[in-house]
Amino acid sequence: MTTLLRIDASLRLDGSVSRALADSAEAAWKSEHPDGVVVRRDLGLHPIPAGVWPALVSDRFGWEVPTGADFVDPSDAKSIAADAIAEFKAADAVLLAVPLYNYGIASHVKTYMDLLLTDQDLLAGTAVAGRPIIFTLARGGGYGPGTPKEGWDHATPYLNRIFGEVFNMHIRTAAAELTLAPVTPGMEELIDLSKVSEQDAHTTAGEHAAEVARALTSTAA
């Protein structure tokens, strides 16, 4: 039996494009692999406290643990980090749904990734090397070549760097752009392009997930 770890980062439930794309991926994965297990971690609705990583690294290196509103006891920080790391390393495949916020990744996503990066095996690129990870990404505007905001998407390169080049995972990406067009004055002429981009992303997400599920089923057979 294989495990898919689904991680959602959107602050929204209703209307979240990244969650909807992940739903398409999960449905395709289940269709191909009905006996598989889906483990869920919702960073958007249940974020890891911001003080966990500072407490963890301060305790590890013998620094004074930061106090204040974000204070987390080092023992609690170790437990939270250990659970997140073990869950990630145990997954046969990962589905990561991330919206672009303020041209980058949100702080709650960065906190989670910072915890993963405290694990020496993950940092060495050996713990999950070759395992599949599917990104379902949503961007409110257009950031491709030739657009006014080309190069302003600082989230995707970072995700690729950490999960692909540090953790050595096999990345597949489904991304929808212009998702704010239907609700943003001045973007009306981009609504049709937004719909096409989103539909294409749903198709791609499903195809990626089905491919991953088939590969895992074949390996387990």
C-alpha positions as CSV (number, residue, x, y, z in Angstrom):
1,M,0.0,0.0,0.0
2,T,1.4,3.4,-1.0
3,T,0.9,6.8,0.6
4,L,0.3,10.2,-1.0
5,L,1.0,13.1,1.3
6,R,-1.2,16.0,0.3
7,I,-0.1,19.4,1.5
8,D,-2.3,22.5,1.0
9,A,-1.1,26.0,1.6
10,S,-4.0,28.2,0.5
11,L,-5.6,30.4,3.2
12,R,-8.9,29.8,1.4
13,L,-11.2,26.8,1.2
14,D,-13.9,28.0,-1.2
15,G,-12.6,29.4,-4.4
16,S,-9.0,28.2,-4.0
17,V,-7.6,27.3,-7.3
18,S,-4.5,25.5,-5.9
19,R,-6.8,23.3,-3.8
20,A,-9.1,22.6,-6.7
21,L,-6.1,21.6,-8.9
22,A,-5.0,19.3,-6.0
23,D,-8.5,17.8,-5.9
24,S,-8.1,16.9,-9.6
25,A,-4.7,15.3,-8.9
26,E,-6.0,13.4,-5.9
27,A,-9.0,12.1,-7.8
28,A,-6.9,10.9,-10.6
29,W,-4.5,9.3,-8.2
30,K,-7.3,7.5,-6.3
31,S,-8.8,6.3,-9.6
32,E,-5.5,4.6,-10.6
33,H,-4.7,3.5,-7.1
34,P,-7.9,3.0,-5.0
35,D,-6.1,1.1,-2.3
36,G,-3.6,3.9,-1.7
37,V,-3.7,6.1,1.4
38,V,-3.9,9.9,1.3
39,V,-2.4,11.7,4.3
40,R,-3.3,15.4,4.6
41,R,-1.4,18.4,6.1
42,D,-3.2,21.7,5.7
43,L,-0.7,24.5,6.2
44,G,-3.2,27.1,5.3
45,L,-5.8,26.2,7.9
46,H,-3.5,24.7,10.5
47,P,-0.1,26.4,10.1
48,I,2.9,25.4,12.1
49,P,3.6,28.1,14.6
50,A,6.2,30.6,13.4
51,G,8.3,30.2,16.6
52,V,9.0,26.5,16.0
53,W,11.9,26.8,13.7
54,P,13.7,29.6,15.8
55,A,13.3,27.5,18.9
56,L,14.5,24.4,17.2
57,V,17.7,25.8,15.7
58,S,18.5,28.0,18.8
59,D,18.3,24.9,21.0
60,R,20.4,22.8,18.6
61,F,23.2,25.4,18.4
62,G,23.0,26.5,22.0
63,W,21.7,30.0,21.3
64,E,19.3,31.8,23.5
65,V,15.8,30.7,22.5
66,P,13.8,33.7,21.3
67,T,11.0,34.8,23.6
68,G,7.9,36.9,23.0
69,A,4.5,36.2,21.4
70,D,5.9,33.5,19.1
71,F,7.8,31.6,21.8
72,V,7.7,27.8,21.5
73,D,9.3,25.5,24.1
74,P,12.2,23.7,22.4
75,S,10.8,20.3,23.4
76,D,7.6,21.1,21.7
77,A,9.5,22.4,18.7
78,K,11.4,19.1,18.4
79,S,8.2,17.1,18.6
80,I,6.5,19.2,15.9
81,A,9.5,19.1,13.6
82,A,10.0,15.3,14.1
83,D,6.3,14.6,13.2
84,A,6.5,16.8,10.0
85,I,9.8,15.3,8.9
86,A,8.7,11.7,9.6
87,E,5.5,12.2,7.7
88,F,7.2,13.7,4.7
89,K,9.9,11.0,4.6
90,A,7.3,8.2,4.9
91,A,5.3,9.3,1.9
92,D,5.7,7.5,-1.4
93,A,4.6,10.6,-3.3
94,V,3.8,14.2,-2.4
95,L,1.1,16.6,-3.7
96,L,1.9,20.2,-2.8
97,A,-0.7,22.8,-3.5
98,V,0.7,26.3,-3.3
99,P,-0.7,29.7,-4.3
100,L,1.6,32.6,-5.2
101,Y,1.3,35.2,-2.4
102,N,3.0,38.6,-2.8
103,Y,5.3,37.2,-5.6
104,G,6.7,34.4,-3.3
105,I,5.8,31.6,-0.9
106,A,3.8,32.5,2.2
107,S,5.5,32.5,5.6
108,H,3.6,29.3,6.7
109,V,5.0,27.4,3.7
110,K,8.5,28.7,4.4
111,T,8.2,27.6,8.1
112,Y,7.3,24.1,7.0
113,M,10.2,23.9,4.5
114,D,12.6,25.3,7.1
115,L,11.7,22.4,9.4
116,L,12.3,19.9,6.6
117,L,15.7,21.4,6.0
118,T,16.8,20.7,9.6
119,D,16.8,17.0,8.8
120,Q,20.3,16.0,7.8
121,D,19.2,13.1,5.5
122,L,16.8,15.4,3.6
123,L,19.5,18.1,3.4
124,A,21.9,15.6,2.0
125,G,19.5,14.7,-0.8
126,T,19.3,11.0,0.1
127,A,16.1,10.5,2.2
128,V,13.6,11.0,-0.6
129,A,15.8,11.0,-3.7
130,G,13.8,10.1,-6.9
131,R,10.4,10.2,-5.2
132,P,7.7,12.0,-7.1
133,I,6.2,15.4,-6.0
134,I,3.5,17.1,-7.9
135,F,3.1,20.9,-7.6
136,T,-0.3,22.4,-8.2
137,L,0.3,26.1,-8.3
138,A,-2.0,29.1,-8.7
139,R,-0.9,32.6,-9.7
140,G,-3.2,35.5,-9.8
141,G,-1.4,37.2,-12.7
142,G,0.7,36.3,-15.6
143,Y,4.4,35.7,-15.1
144,G,5.5,33.9,-18.3
145,P,8.0,35.1,-20.9
146,G,7.1,38.5,-22.4
147,T,4.6,39.4,-19.7
148,P,5.0,42.7,-17.8
149,K,5.6,40.6,-14.6
150,E,8.0,38.1,-16.1
151,G,10.4,37.0,-13.4
152,W,8.2,38.2,-10.6
153,D,7.2,34.6,-9.6
154,H,9.8,33.9,-6.9
155,A,7.9,31.0,-5.5
156,T,8.3,28.4,-8.2
157,P,12.1,28.7,-8.5
158,Y,12.5,28.3,-4.8
159,L,10.2,25.2,-4.7
160,N,12.1,23.7,-7.6
161,R,15.5,24.4,-5.9
162,I,14.6,22.9,-2.5
163,F,12.5,19.9,-3.6
164,G,14.3,19.2,-6.8
165,E,17.9,20.1,-6.3
166,V,18.3,19.7,-2.5
167,F,15.9,16.8,-1.8
168,N,16.5,15.3,-5.3
169,M,12.8,14.6,-5.9
170,H,11.2,14.2,-9.3
171,I,9.0,17.2,-9.8
172,R,5.9,17.5,-12.0
173,T,4.0,20.8,-12.2
174,A,0.5,21.9,-13.0
175,A,0.1,25.7,-12.8
176,A,-2.8,28.0,-13.5
177,E,-2.2,31.7,-14.1
178,L,-4.4,34.8,-14.3
179,T,-6.6,33.3,-11.6
180,L,-7.6,36.8,-10.3
181,A,-8.9,37.9,-13.7
182,P,-12.6,37.0,-13.0
183,V,-12.7,39.1,-9.8
184,T,-10.3,41.9,-10.5
185,P,-11.3,45.2,-12.2
186,G,-9.1,45.9,-15.2
187,M,-8.4,42.2,-15.9
188,E,-11.7,41.5,-17.8
189,E,-10.0,41.0,-21.1
190,L,-7.9,38.2,-19.5
191,I,-10.8,36.1,-18.2
192,D,-11.0,33.8,-21.2
193,L,-7.2,33.2,-21.0
194,S,-7.6,32.6,-17.3
195,K,-10.3,29.9,-17.9
196,V,-8.1,28.2,-20.5
197,S,-5.1,28.2,-18.2
198,E,-7.1,26.8,-15.3
199,Q,-8.6,24.0,-17.4
200,D,-5.3,23.1,-18.8
201,A,-3.8,23.0,-15.3
202,H,-6.6,20.6,-14.1
203,T,-5.9,18.3,-17.0
204,T,-2.2,18.4,-16.4
205,A,-2.6,17.8,-12.7
206,G,-4.8,14.7,-13.3
207,E,-2.3,13.4,-15.9
208,H,0.6,13.8,-13.6
209,A,-1.1,12.1,-10.7
210,A,-2.3,9.2,-12.8
211,E,1.2,8.7,-14.1
212,V,2.6,8.7,-10.6
213,A,0.0,6.3,-9.3
214,R,0.7,3.9,-12.2
215,A,4.4,4.0,-11.6
216,L,3.9,3.3,-7.8
217,T,1.5,0.5,-8.5
218,S,4.0,-1.0,-11.0
219,T,6.8,-0.8,-8.5
220,A,4.8,-2.4,-5.7
221,A,3.6,-5.3,-7.9
